[in-house]
Amino acid sequence: MFVTRFAPSPTGRLHKGHAFSALTAWTAARAAGGRFLLRIEDIDPTRCRPEFEAAIVEDLAWLGLDPDGPVRRQSDHLSDYAAVVHALGTRGLLYRCFRTRKDILDAIGDAPHGPAEAARPGPHPAAEEAALLAEGRAFAWRLSLDRARDALGGEAWDALAFVEEGRGPAGETGRIRARPETAGDVVLARKDAGTAYHVAVTHDDALQGVSHVIRGEDLFEATHVQVLIQALMGWPTPVYRHHRLLVGDDGRRYAKRDRSATLAELRAAGVTPEALRKELGF
């Protein structure tokens, strides 16, 4: 069955860009006689707020979008994601990294092989790691690309790929070879902040039987490392369909941080859902 999802983070009110993405996924699901799921990606407790989650449900109802089945709230399932990190860790695929973002950015200038090499800092020497642990320093669990490649084998690594039915930022479409090395040794968990986006999203896509991931092209690059996690965990790789990003009159894409006009504000100004859907091409 065709199954897709709309998966916003409740860190603010929805705007036109969110409406376009939700309508794109909902329309595709209804055209295929499939299912449209709503997932609340609220693993960041410092930014996500329950009132924004309630607003998401309200805005989708106003647009006339009816999710199928119960809403999955990621903060209710943190133990599921911790189990994934534990499974990868017991296979020796992760390493502790005590370096801050500033440490890594500073190292880029000194790295003999450029930024890509600097994004793969590698494990600390054993004595250094023990000392940092003894100090109680915070650390992240990073996925080692070298160990992941060894675990899969060279042939399987080279075969990592996904099908793109939409287009990436540079027009990428069709069968695309996954290049997880472009992301470096990504952080999959932190000692003090739980799981990372890549773990939660791939776990839930597999659990919920998502066959088609329909989302904005700004997440296209994330697909490369997500395909790797799917392979390591034995999960299926969905078909991906990235869509264009909506932009305002100033040419900038809609974003919460830029205080783009929200759907609630449009509604208060008298805009009807039918008018907005027509404006967005639905």
CORPE-V149130 format. One line per field, one symbol per residue. phi: phi as a letter, one per 40 degrees, with the letter a starting at -180 (. if undefined). psi: psi as a letter, one per 30 degrees, with the letter a starting at -180 (. if undefined). burial: b if it has 24 or more other ideal C-beta (glycine too) atoms within 12 Angstrom, else e. A space follows every 50 residues. Layout:
BEGIN
phi: ???
psi: ???
burial: ???
END
This chain:
BEGIN
phi: .cbbabbcccbiccbdccdcccccccccccccgbbbbbbccbccccbcbc cccccccccccccgcbccgcccbcccbccccccccccccccgcbacbccc dcdccccdcbccbgdccccbcgccddcccccccccgccabcbcccccccc ccgdcccccdaacbcbacdbgcagcbccbccccgcccbabdbbgcbddcc ccccccccgccbcbacccbdcccdcccccdcccgcccccbacbcccbccc gcccacccfcdccccccccgccccccccdcgb
psi: kjkllkilkigllkaeeeeeeeeeeeeeeeefgakjkkkjihfjfffkke feeeeeeeeeeefgkjlkllkkjeffheeeeeeeeeeeefggfllkjfkl eeeeeefeffkfgaeeefgiflllkeeeeeeeeefgkklljkkjeeeeee eekeeeeffkllkjfbkafggklakkkkiffffajlkflkeggblleeee eeeeeeeghkfkjjllffgeffeefeeeeeeefglljlkkikllkklafg fkkkkefghlkleeeeeffgkleeeeeeefg.
burial: ebbbbbbbbbbbbbbbbbbbbbbbbbbbbeeeebbbbbbbbbbeeeeeee ebbebbbebbebbebebbeebbbbbebbebbbebbebbeeeebbbbbbbe eeebeebeeeeeeeeeeebbbbbeeeeeeeeeeeeeeebbbbbbbbbbbe bbeeeebeebbbbbbbebeeebeeebebbbbebbbbbbbbeeebbbbbbb bbbbbbbbebbbbbbbbebbbbbbbbbbbbbbbebebbbbbbbbbbeeee eebbbeeeebbbbbebbeeeeebeebbeebeb
END
